[in-house]
Amino acid sequence: MVLPLEEQAATLERAGLTRFIRRMFDDCPDLFMKNLTVEAVTSDRRMKIAGRWVYNFGSDSFLGLDQHPHVQGALERGVREWGTHNGTSRAFSSVAPNVAVERRLADWLGAEAAVIYPSVTLANVGALPALVTRHDVIVADQYAHNSIETGMQVAKARGVRCAKFAHNDPTDLERVLRSLRPYRRAVVAVDGVYSMSGQFPPLAALLQTAWANNGFLYVDDAHGTGVVGPQGRGTVWETVGHYENIVVVGSLSKALSCLGGFVAASRRLIEVLKLRSQSLIFGGPVPPPYLTALEAVLDIIQSPEYYRLRQALDANVRHFVMEARRLRLMLLGGCVPIVSVLVGPEQKTLQAGRLLFEMGYYVQSVIFPAVPHGQGVLRVQLNAIHPRKAVDGLLAALAQVKEVVCLPESSAVAPPEVNLPVAAMPAA
Ligand SMILES: Cc1ncc(COP(=O)(O)O)c(C=O)c1O
């Protein structure tokens, strides 16, 4: 007897995207590096996979705070003081470190208030639908993160009209908003840093267009939190300089190396989210040890040590970008720790990633559907704790891969200067 459950699994294996990805797995089993098991890690960002040590250029822990003794110590202290989990929804109660970290996050960002979710995904799935009723609309950039799309699907199921506009194009945003009239208010959802390309959106222009059309911005700055702008306050503060008419989402799991996501906005809006956001009300919170660890992270971010970490990170980004341009690789981004090297066809992208791995360097080969079809990239994530010899080793390996796989070549002969926003030393 075949169980309906197993029949369903077989049906799903043959459906749409799953079939496409399974075919890729089957066609190039040796090239696909997915679902890897990491057997061990070191404090200089090496990791062991299938018995082989490689430098890991696939970590979002950009500042290396996951390896910081104060952060690790605070996490251990959190377990002793609070146990592993407090086991209740925040609709009933919150541990003191949760409230303290939210206050400190808001103060650091310069926003009125903040609320923490267990992940950025759960923030987008909970907050985005909570910001609208069926009189409103949500319009998102076509390449906004998948969790924004999921948040829109929840809103859509409740009768909210949703649409997309062309990537980073304020004129197209204007067109889409006009086409949706009449509506009460519009939420315009974008990423603060596009995670596959390391590129920024034109936030000021998008805000102007949203505002002029009775809307506000919703910016998922997961990859900007902690590493964009002089104090690491993120893309919104760096490029717009205020939070008026903007909801900011940030990550606690990437540069801040702990766990969770947050939404920061006006006090009034945050209080409304606490009442309307289902992932917050019906789900559990970030475990207390991660909140005590976050207190240590915020201590570091607001101390001169942050300046030193950013110097190390920015120096690695600048060095990698300058030298990769000298190799005439086609780069996307270049101003944040995610720098993508364009490869093109799917199979070639997988092959390039596999060759780098065999030379001792792990980078993520990103292919369709995460990027447009035929525009695969090697996604390099630079960290403050990568030793210079590792960055140089990766560059040398890329130079070889460029010849073997015939990577596309940039036409620029002289590499342009790399201008990163300078990390300012905080006042004593
Ligand atoms: C823009 C953006 N939003 C959301 C997420 C998901 O974050 P989380 O792992 O906290 O759910 C990511 C992950 O990379 C991201 O890049």
The ligand as a Tripos MOL2 file, in Angstrom:
@<TRIPOS>MOLECULE
LIG
   16    16     1     0     0
SMALL
NO_CHARGES

@<TRIPOS>ATOM
      1 C1         17.3620   40.8720    3.1870 C.3       1 LIG1
      2 C2         17.1660   39.6610    4.0310 C.ar      1 LIG1
      3 N1         16.0420   39.5400    4.7720 N.ar      1 LIG1
      4 C3         15.8290   38.4560    5.5410 C.ar      1 LIG1
      5 C4         16.7520   37.4290    5.6330 C.ar      1 LIG1
      6 C5         16.4490   36.2440    6.5230 C.3       1 LIG1
      7 O1         16.9570   36.5040    7.7980 O.3       1 LIG1
      8 P1         16.7230   35.4480    8.9670 P.3       1 LIG1
      9 O2         17.7320   34.3780    8.7810 O.co2     1 LIG1
     10 O3         16.9590   36.2350   10.2340 O.co2     1 LIG1
     11 O4         15.3300   34.9510    8.8830 O.co2     1 LIG1
     12 C6         17.9250   37.5140    4.8980 C.ar      1 LIG1
     13 C7         18.9160   36.4200    4.9820 C.2       1 LIG1
     14 O5         19.9470   36.3820    4.4140 O.2       1 LIG1
     15 C8         18.1380   38.6390    4.0750 C.ar      1 LIG1
     16 O6         19.2360   38.7470    3.3350 O.3       1 LIG1
@<TRIPOS>BOND
     1     1     2 1
     2     2     3 ar
     3     2    15 ar
     4     3     4 ar
     5     4     5 ar
     6     5     6 1
     7     5    12 ar
     8     6     7 1
     9     7     8 1
    10     8     9 2
    11     8    10 1
    12     8    11 1
    13    12    13 1
    14    12    15 ar
    15    13    14 2
    16    15    16 1
@<TRIPOS>SUBSTRUCTURE
     1 LIG1         1 GROUP 0 **** ****
